[in-house]
Amino acid sequence: MNIQIREIIARAVELPGGVGDLVDTSDLYEAGMTSFGSVQLMLALEEAFDVEFPERMLNRRLFSSIATIRAALEELRSESVGG
């Protein structure tokens, strides 16, 4: 899943150094992601993973790293399977 998230970030967000050198816990905002970029990323993630981020998840922290994005996606997937 991390590879797919990285590919989506590379397409949706213009990071000055790209995503190749980032570790999963690197701060995407420190890497150059803007607020507009985070919205673009959210929309791309929703489309790619066929999910919708609920309002409770819409915060800067969720989109701050590949690791936090993956955790949110896994939570959404488990909720859709369980509910």
Summary of the structure (lengths in Angstrom):
residues: 83
radius of gyration: 12.0
end to end distance: 22.0
largest distance: 40.0
contacts: 215
relative contact order: 0.19
helix: 55%
strand: 0%
